């Protein structure tokens, strides 16, 4: 994404960019690091939607649930798929979480998680907001 699309432009030799909740509001903030420079944080000030942060953990051997696919099902039947990956920038890795914004009239009803080893689990998200911690079997 270019700066004219995102509205974000950092000066300097950038190294990493992480989406992380830095202020505890369940919305993704940005943390940027630079070669020979101080890190910079951009705090998300959007008030749009109902924030939902799914924090995933797994079993020994895959504590972060890396490689798991999440199938989100909305009230209107619409579906969205996300995947947990490990490492996203130079020498950095965000927490195993997915940030979502729900609309008042079409919240997320459930998430089905497929672990990399083929274990599937379904979790209700009816009425959920803020941080939801989900432990999944990964073996």
N, CA and C of each residue as an Amber inpcrd file, in Angstrom:
protein
   417
   0.8520000  -1.1670000   0.0000000   0.0000000   0.0000000   0.0000000
   0.9010000   1.2340000   0.0000000   0.5840000   2.1670000  -0.8100000
   1.3720000   3.3940000  -0.9450000   0.8350000   4.4620000   0.0070000
   1.6600000   5.4810000   0.2650000   1.2640000   6.5250000   1.2140000
   0.0130000   7.2780000   0.7690000  -0.2250000   7.3940000  -0.5360000
  -1.4340000   8.0940000  -0.9770000  -2.6920000   7.2550000  -0.7060000
  -2.5480000   5.9500000  -0.4960000  -3.6820000   5.0860000  -0.1610000
  -3.9060000   5.0050000   1.3480000  -2.8200000   4.9200000   2.1130000
  -2.9270000   4.7390000   3.5580000  -2.9090000   6.0580000   4.3340000
  -2.3150000   7.0940000   3.7550000  -2.1540000   8.3450000   4.4680000
  -0.9700000   8.3330000   5.4200000  -0.1470000   7.2800000   5.3530000
   0.9950000   7.1390000   6.2610000   2.2840000   7.2250000   5.4670000
   3.1890000   8.0730000   5.9240000   4.5020000   8.1910000   5.3040000
   5.5270000   8.4060000   6.4100000   6.4630000   7.4750000   6.5170000
   7.5580000   7.5990000   7.4780000   8.8030000   8.0120000   6.7220000
   9.5730000   8.9080000   7.3060000  10.8590000   9.3000000   6.7470000
  11.9370000   8.4400000   7.3940000  12.9220000   8.0180000   6.6210000
  14.0240000   7.2450000   7.1780000  14.0960000   5.8550000   6.5900000
  15.0680000   5.0920000   7.0620000  15.3130000   3.7350000   6.5970000
  14.4950000   2.7710000   7.4370000  13.2620000   2.5250000   7.0160000
  12.3490000   1.6690000   7.7600000  12.7750000   0.2170000   7.7650000
  12.5410000  -0.4590000   8.8930000  12.8930000  -1.8630000   9.0380000
  11.6900000  -2.7590000   9.2780000  10.7750000  -2.3330000  10.1230000
   9.6520000  -3.2040000  10.4630000   8.4160000  -2.3650000  10.7630000
   7.2580000  -2.9810000  10.5470000   5.9810000  -2.3490000  10.8620000
   5.0700000  -3.4220000  11.4320000   4.6210000  -3.2220000  12.6570000
   3.7530000  -4.1780000  13.3380000   2.4050000  -3.5550000  13.6560000
   1.3580000  -4.3510000  13.5500000   0.0400000  -3.9620000  14.0400000
  -0.1080000  -4.5860000  15.4200000  -0.2580000  -3.7510000  16.4260000
  -0.3250000  -4.2080000  17.8120000  -1.2200000  -3.2540000  18.5840000
  -1.9550000  -3.7370000  19.5660000  -2.7730000  -2.8690000  20.4050000
  -1.8820000  -2.2800000  21.4940000  -1.5050000  -1.0370000  21.3270000
  -0.5750000  -0.3930000  22.2600000  -1.2640000   0.3040000  23.4290000
  -2.5590000   0.6040000  23.2860000  -3.2470000   1.3670000  24.3310000
  -4.4490000   0.6430000  24.9440000  -4.6200000  -0.6360000  24.6540000
  -5.6550000  -1.4360000  25.2980000  -7.0810000  -1.1850000  24.8730000
  -7.2930000  -0.6410000  23.6560000  -8.6580000  -0.3790000  23.1940000
  -9.1700000  -1.4190000  22.2000000  -8.4200000  -2.5050000  21.9990000
  -8.7670000  -3.6130000  21.0910000  -8.7380000  -3.2180000  19.6250000
  -8.1220000  -2.0910000  19.3010000  -7.9570000  -1.6480000  17.9170000
  -6.4690000  -1.7160000  17.5600000  -6.1470000  -2.0140000  16.3140000
  -4.7300000  -2.1270000  15.9350000  -4.0470000  -0.7650000  15.8280000
  -2.9430000  -0.6190000  16.5340000  -2.0790000   0.5450000  16.4090000
  -0.8630000   0.0920000  15.6060000  -0.0610000   1.0210000  15.1290000
   1.1160000   0.6760000  14.3400000   2.3880000   1.0520000  15.0810000
   3.3560000   0.1660000  15.0460000   4.6600000   0.4050000  15.6340000
   5.6950000   0.1850000  14.5380000   6.4440000   1.2420000  14.2280000
   7.4350000   1.1840000  13.1530000   8.8360000   1.2890000  13.7400000
   9.7700000   0.5080000  13.1900000  11.1680000   0.6190000  13.6120000
  12.0110000   1.0370000  12.4210000  13.1450000   1.6600000  12.7360000
  14.0100000   2.2310000  11.7130000  15.4570000   1.8540000  11.9860000
  16.2470000   1.7520000  10.9390000  17.6690000   1.4990000  11.0640000
  18.3350000   2.7160000  11.7060000  19.0000000   2.5170000  12.8230000
  19.6930000   3.5860000  13.5550000  18.7610000   4.7330000  13.9510000
  17.5410000   4.4080000  14.2740000  16.5990000   5.4460000  14.6850000
  15.6600000   4.9430000  15.7580000  14.9190000   5.8540000  16.3600000
  13.9570000   5.5050000  17.3940000  12.6830000   4.9620000  16.7610000
  12.0150000   3.9980000  17.4190000  10.7310000   3.5130000  16.8970000
   9.6650000   4.6060000  16.9960000   8.6570000   4.4930000  16.1580000
   7.5440000   5.4380000  16.1660000   6.2450000   4.6610000  16.2700000
   5.3090000   5.2170000  17.0090000   4.0080000   4.5850000  17.1920000
   2.9170000   5.4790000  16.6270000   1.9550000   4.8730000  15.9650000
   0.7560000   5.5630000  15.5000000  -0.4280000   4.9240000  16.2140000
  -1.1240000   5.7020000  17.0100000  -2.2470000   5.1940000  17.7820000
  -3.5340000   5.3390000  16.9690000  -4.2540000   4.2490000  16.8260000
  -5.5170000   4.2150000  16.0890000  -6.5450000   5.0470000  16.8460000
  -7.0760000   6.0680000  16.2010000  -8.0570000   6.9290000  16.8380000
  -9.4380000   6.7890000  16.2080000  -9.6190000   5.7450000  15.4220000
 -10.9000000   5.4920000  14.7810000 -11.9370000   5.0790000  15.8210000
 -13.0900000   5.5810000  15.6810000 -14.1800000   5.1720000  16.5620000
 -15.2000000   4.3350000  15.8140000 -14.8630000   3.9580000  14.5820000
 -15.8080000   3.2300000  13.7330000 -15.9430000   1.7740000  14.1560000
 -17.1410000   1.2740000  14.1470000 -17.3940000  -0.1370000  14.3990000
 -17.1600000  -0.5590000  15.8410000 -17.4370000  -1.8250000  16.0900000
 -17.2320000  -2.4350000  17.4050000 -15.9480000  -3.2550000  17.3200000
 -14.9040000  -2.8760000  18.0730000 -13.6310000  -3.5820000  17.9500000
 -13.6770000  -4.9820000  18.5530000 -13.0020000  -5.8970000  17.8820000
 -12.8760000  -7.2720000  18.3520000 -11.4670000  -7.7390000  18.0250000
 -10.7690000  -8.2300000  19.0340000  -9.4170000  -8.7570000  18.8550000
  -9.4270000 -10.2070000  19.3030000  -9.1680000 -11.1200000  18.3780000
  -9.0880000 -12.5440000  18.7030000  -7.6420000 -12.9050000  18.9660000
  -7.3330000 -13.3200000  20.1980000  -5.9790000 -13.7390000  20.5700000
  -5.9520000 -15.2610000  20.6480000  -5.1080000 -15.8450000  19.8380000
  -5.0730000 -17.3000000  19.6930000  -3.8550000 -17.8720000  20.3950000
  -4.0390000 -18.9840000  21.0870000  -2.9200000 -19.7340000  21.6440000
  -3.1460000 -21.2150000  21.3580000  -2.0460000 -21.9570000  21.2970000
  -2.1280000 -23.3770000  20.9750000  -1.4130000 -24.2310000  22.0020000
  -1.1400000 -25.4640000  21.6220000  -0.4680000 -26.4350000  22.4860000
   1.0370000 -26.3870000  22.2920000   1.7420000 -27.1490000  23.1440000
   3.1970000 -27.2830000  23.0180000   3.5340000 -27.7030000  21.5900000
   4.5750000 -27.1250000  21.0460000   4.9470000 -27.3910000  19.6600000
   4.4290000 -26.3260000  18.7120000   3.3620000 -25.6350000  19.1030000
   2.8220000 -24.5350000  18.3170000   2.0190000 -23.6280000  19.2560000
   2.6990000 -23.0200000  20.2070000   2.0480000 -22.2180000  21.2430000
   1.2610000 -21.0360000  20.6890000   1.6400000 -20.5590000  19.5160000
   0.9800000 -19.3840000  18.9290000  -0.1120000 -19.7660000  17.9210000
  -0.2740000 -21.0380000  17.6650000  -1.2850000 -21.4490000  16.6780000
  -0.9270000 -21.0270000  15.2670000   0.3810000 -20.8420000  15.0080000
   0.8510000 -20.3690000  13.7090000   0.3760000 -21.2840000  12.5890000
  -0.1070000 -20.6810000  11.5240000  -0.5850000 -21.4340000  10.3710000
  -2.0630000 -21.7700000  10.4400000  -2.7160000 -21.4470000  11.5580000
  -4.1460000 -21.7350000  11.6890000  -4.9550000 -20.8140000  10.7870000
  -6.0220000 -21.3560000  10.2230000  -6.9550000 -20.5690000   9.4140000
  -8.2110000 -20.3150000  10.2310000  -8.6860000 -19.0870000  10.1980000
  -9.8840000 -18.7000000  10.9270000 -10.9880000 -18.3810000   9.9290000
 -12.1280000 -19.0350000  10.0750000 -13.2950000 -18.7590000   9.2430000
 -14.3190000 -18.0430000  10.1160000 -14.5340000 -16.7610000   9.8330000
 -15.4750000 -15.9370000  10.5860000 -16.8320000 -15.9690000   9.8940000
 -17.8970000 -16.1220000  10.6660000 -19.2460000 -16.1290000  10.1090000
 -20.0270000 -14.9740000  10.7240000 -20.5330000 -14.1050000   9.8680000
 -21.3040000 -12.9340000  10.2920000 -22.7920000 -13.2820000  10.3810000
 -23.5570000 -12.4540000  11.0820000 -24.9890000 -12.6850000  11.2690000
 -25.7210000 -12.8620000   9.9390000 -25.3430000 -12.0800000   8.9190000
 -26.0340000 -12.1690000   7.6290000 -25.5650000 -13.3510000   6.7750000
 -24.6860000 -14.2010000   7.3230000 -24.2140000 -15.3740000   6.5980000
 -22.9150000 -15.1550000   5.8330000 -22.5090000 -13.9100000   5.7150000
 -21.2480000 -13.6090000   5.0370000 -20.1050000 -14.2680000   5.7910000
 -19.0480000 -14.6670000   5.0650000 -17.8990000 -15.3370000   5.6700000
 -16.6140000 -14.6210000   5.2910000 -15.6360000 -14.6860000   6.1920000
 -14.3310000 -14.0900000   5.9590000 -13.2840000 -15.0460000   6.5110000
 -12.1760000 -15.1950000   5.7950000 -11.1060000 -16.0890000   6.2310000
  -9.8490000 -15.2910000   6.5120000  -9.1610000 -15.6260000   7.6230000
  -7.8830000 -15.0280000   8.0050000  -6.9180000 -16.1640000   8.3090000
  -5.6330000 -15.8900000   8.2610000  -4.6350000 -16.8910000   8.6120000
  -3.6060000 -16.2800000   9.5470000  -3.2130000 -17.0430000  10.5710000
  -2.1940000 -16.5880000  11.5130000  -0.8210000 -16.9360000  10.9660000
   0.0350000 -15.9390000  10.8670000   1.3960000 -16.1760000  10.3990000
   2.3630000 -15.6970000  11.4630000   3.5890000 -16.1630000  11.3750000
   4.6090000 -15.7850000  12.3420000   5.6610000 -14.9720000  11.6230000
   5.9500000 -13.7980000  12.1540000   6.9310000 -12.9220000  11.5240000
   6.2980000 -12.1580000  10.3850000   6.4320000 -10.8440000  10.4430000
   5.8120000 -10.0450000   9.3960000   6.7310000  -8.9410000   8.9040000
   7.8000000  -8.7030000   9.6100000   8.7340000  -7.6510000   9.2510000
  10.1190000  -8.0470000   9.7330000  11.0850000  -7.2390000   9.4490000
  12.4710000  -7.5050000   9.7960000  12.6560000  -7.6980000  11.3040000
  13.0660000  -8.8930000  11.7160000  13.3360000  -9.2430000  13.1120000
  12.2030000  -8.8570000  14.0580000  10.9730000  -9.0490000  13.6430000
   9.8320000  -8.7090000  14.4880000   8.7050000  -9.6990000  14.2630000
   7.8540000  -9.8020000  15.2430000   6.7000000 -10.6780000  15.1360000
   5.6040000 -10.1550000  16.0510000   4.4330000  -9.9870000  15.5070000
   3.2940000  -9.5240000  16.2920000   2.7150000 -10.6950000  17.0870000
   1.8830000 -10.3820000  18.0510000   1.1780000 -11.4130000  18.8040000
   0.2620000 -12.1900000  17.8550000  -0.0550000 -13.4440000  18.1980000
  -0.9660000 -14.2210000  17.3540000  -2.4120000 -13.7580000  17.5710000
  -2.7720000 -12.7120000  16.8550000  -4.0920000 -12.1230000  17.0250000
  -4.6130000 -11.5750000  15.7100000  -5.9210000 -11.4270000  15.6600000
  -6.5810000 -10.8680000  14.4910000  -7.4590000  -9.7200000  14.9680000
  -7.2690000  -8.5440000  14.3790000  -8.0820000  -7.3710000  14.7100000
  -9.2370000  -7.2750000  13.7310000 -10.4340000  -7.0650000  14.2530000
 -11.6280000  -6.9710000  13.4290000 -12.4680000  -5.7870000  13.8990000
 -13.2730000  -5.2700000  13.0070000 -14.2260000  -4.2310000  13.3570000
 -15.5990000  -4.7060000  12.8910000 -16.5290000  -4.7860000  13.8210000
 -17.8640000  -5.2810000  13.5120000 -18.8370000  -4.1110000  13.3830000
 -19.8460000  -4.2700000  12.5570000 -20.9050000  -3.2690000  12.4850000
 -22.0020000  -3.6580000  13.4700000 -22.7210000  -2.6700000  13.9360000
 -23.7860000  -2.8860000  14.9210000 -24.8180000  -3.9110000  14.4260000
 -25.2240000  -3.7960000  13.1700000 -26.2730000  -4.6700000  12.6470000
 -25.8030000  -5.9940000  12.0820000 -24.4960000  -6.1990000  11.9570000
 -23.9930000  -7.4390000  11.3710000 -22.7370000  -7.9190000  12.1120000
 -22.9010000  -8.3160000  13.3860000 -21.7410000  -8.7610000  14.1560000
 -21.2620000 -10.1440000  13.7210000 -20.0760000 -10.4950000  14.1690000
 -19.5310000 -11.8360000  13.9220000 -20.1830000 -12.7850000  14.9140000
 -20.7440000 -13.8770000  14.4010000 -21.4550000 -14.8450000  15.2380000
 -20.5450000 -15.9610000  15.7410000 -19.5960000 -16.4130000  14.8920000
 -18.7420000 -17.5300000  15.2920000 -17.4400000 -17.5210000  14.5020000
 -16.4690000 -18.2740000  15.0280000 -15.2080000 -18.4930000  14.3210000
 -14.9090000 -19.9900000  14.3770000 -14.5600000 -20.5450000  13.2260000
 -14.0920000 -21.9230000  13.1460000 -12.6050000 -21.8570000  12.8380000
 -11.8110000 -22.5220000  13.6610000 -10.3610000 -22.4710000  13.5230000
  -9.8520000 -23.8340000  13.0780000  -9.0980000 -23.8320000  11.9780000
  -8.4790000 -25.0450000  11.4320000  -6.9870000 -24.9570000  11.7270000
  -6.4880000 -25.8390000  12.5950000  -5.0620000 -25.8140000  12.9210000
  -4.2730000 -26.4280000  11.7680000  -2.9630000 -26.1830000  11.6990000
  -2.1500000 -26.7230000  10.6130000  -2.1040000 -28.2520000  10.5820000
  -2.4260000 -28.8890000  11.6940000  -2.4070000 -30.3520000  11.7440000
  -3.7790000 -30.9660000  11.5090000  -4.7480000 -30.1430000  11.1030000
  -6.0600000 -30.6570000  10.7440000  -7.0850000 -30.6880000  11.8600000
  -6.7610000 -30.1590000  13.0410000  -7.7180000 -30.1110000  14.1460000
  -8.6150000 -28.8890000  13.9520000  -9.9360000 -29.0980000  14.0450000
 -10.9010000 -28.0190000  13.8330000 -11.6920000 -27.7890000  15.1100000
 -11.8950000 -26.5130000  15.4670000 -12.7310000 -26.1720000  16.6110000
 -13.5610000 -24.9420000  16.2590000 -14.7970000 -24.8980000  16.7660000
 -15.6990000 -23.7740000  16.5070000 -16.0200000 -23.0850000  17.8240000
 -16.0330000 -21.7500000  17.8090000 -16.2360000 -20.9510000  19.0110000
 -17.2830000 -19.8800000  18.7320000 -18.2370000 -19.7280000  19.6390000
 -19.2610000 -18.6940000  19.5080000 -18.6610000 -17.3290000  19.8310000
 -19.0420000 -16.3300000  19.0480000 -18.6160000 -14.9510000  19.2950000
 -19.8230000 -14.0250000  19.4530000 -21.0020000 -14.6110000  19.6830000
 -22.2130000 -13.8020000  19.8260000 -22.0520000 -12.8120000  20.9660000
 -22.2290000 -11.5350000  20.6590000 -22.1380000 -10.4750000  21.6470000
 -20.7160000 -10.1210000  22.0650000 -19.7200000 -10.6920000  21.3890000
 -18.3230000 -10.4580000  21.7790000 -17.8190000  -9.1100000  21.2880000
 -16.9960000  -8.4880000  22.1170000 -16.2670000  -7.2820000  21.7410000
 -15.0230000  -7.2290000  22.6060000 -14.1050000  -6.3190000  22.2830000
 -12.8670000  -6.2470000  23.0280000 -11.9610000  -7.4180000  22.6860000
 -11.2400000  -7.9220000  23.6780000 -10.3020000  -9.0220000  23.4700000
 -10.9730000 -10.3380000  23.8340000 -10.9100000 -11.2870000  22.9080000
 -11.4120000 -12.6400000  23.1540000 -10.2350000 -13.5850000  22.9980000
  -9.9360000 -14.3220000  24.0760000  -8.8280000 -15.2880000  24.0450000
  -9.3730000 -16.6570000  23.7160000  -8.7440000 -17.2980000  22.7250000
  -9.1810000 -18.6230000  22.3030000  -7.9720000 -19.5540000  22.3120000
  -8.0900000 -20.6420000  23.0500000  -7.0470000 -21.6720000  23.0720000
  -7.5040000 -22.7840000  22.1440000  -6.6380000 -23.1550000  21.2260000
  -7.0080000 -24.1810000  20.2560000  -6.0750000 -25.3810000  20.3790000
  -6.5990000 -26.5700000  20.1130000  -5.7260000 -27.7380000  20.0530000
  -4.9730000 -27.7200000  18.7320000  -3.6630000 -27.8390000  18.7940000
  -2.8680000 -27.8080000  17.5580000  -2.2100000 -29.1450000  17.2700000
  -2.4840000 -30.1270000  18.1040000  -1.9480000 -31.4780000  17.8340000
  -2.9120000 -32.5230000  18.2990000
